[in-house]
Amino acid sequence: MPSRTRVLIHDMPAMLRDIVRGVIAKEPDIELLGIPSRLQRPRRRRRGEPDVVVGSPSGQQNAADASEWLQRWPRARVLLVSPSGRESVLYELRPHATTLGELS
């Protein structure tokens, strides 16, 4: 069995978080590691480190949020989705960022 992509949802508005969780639930090759609250620092999980961290930027701090998460999980990619869900930025292998533009 091929390995599953491990995803951690972090710091997202409730409605956007529920949408992302619903998409993940429909994909058999994606595993949801957890959804920590804003006040709870995510712990290292027994199931391994996330491959992808999905979150929303806090204010105008895209790079700061991505940098913090990449320090915590250096092998992960960080996908920051705007609170509206229309734009996103993918960070991987610091300090590279790929702007994905408007999403549908």
N, C-alpha and C positions, 0 to 999 in steps of 0.2 A: 504494500500500500504506500503510495507516495505521501511525503510529509505534508501536513496541513499548514497553511499560512496562519500564524498566530497574531491576532489583532487585539489591541488594547484601546478602548475608547476613553478619552480623557478630556475633561473640561469642555463639555459641549452643552448648548441649550437643550432642554428636555425634548422638544419636538424633533430637532435634528438628530439627537442621540437615539431616539426611538426609531427614526427612519433608518439610520445606519445599522442599528441592531437588527431590524427587520430584514435588511438586505443580507447581512451576515448569516442570519438564521436559515436563509434559503439556499446558502452555498455549502455543499457538503465538504469542500476542501478548505474551508475557512473556520477557524476555531476562535471564539470570543474568550479572551483571557480574563476580562473583567471590566468594570466601569467604576473606578473610584470616584468618590465625591470630591468637590473642590477643596474641602477641608482635610481630606484624607490623602496622605502621601502614598502613592502606589508602592506596594511591597514587591519584592522579587517573588515570583510565583514558582511553585514546584514544577509546574508544567513547562517552564522555560521562559526565556525572554521573548518579548513580542517581536515579530518581524515588521509590524506596522503599528504606529501609534497614530490614532485619528483624534483630532481635537479642533477646537476653535481658538483663535488667538484672543488673548486678553487685551482688549483695547488695540493699540497700534504696535504691540510687541511681538509681531510674527517671529522675527529672528531670535528674540530672547527666549520665547517659549520653545522654539525648535532646538535651540542650543542647549537649553536645560534638559530636554528630553533626550537629545542625542548623547549628552554626557551620561545620563542615567542608563540609556540603552544604546550603546555605540553601534551595534549592528543593525539597528532598526531604521526604517524609513519613517519620516514624520509627515503626515498629511494634515495640513491645517485647512479647514473649511470655514469660509465666512459664515457668520450667524444666519445670513439669508440662505445659505446653501448654494449660492450662484457662482462663487469663485473659490478657488483653492490654490494652494502652493504645496509642492512636494519637496521636502528637504531630505537629502541623503549624502552620505560621505562628506561631512562638513568641509567647507562652507557652501557647497553647491546647492542651489535652489532652482527648481524648474517651475515657472508659472504656468498653470494649466489653463488659465482664462475662464471664461464664463461656461458654466456647466448647466445641463438641462436636468 
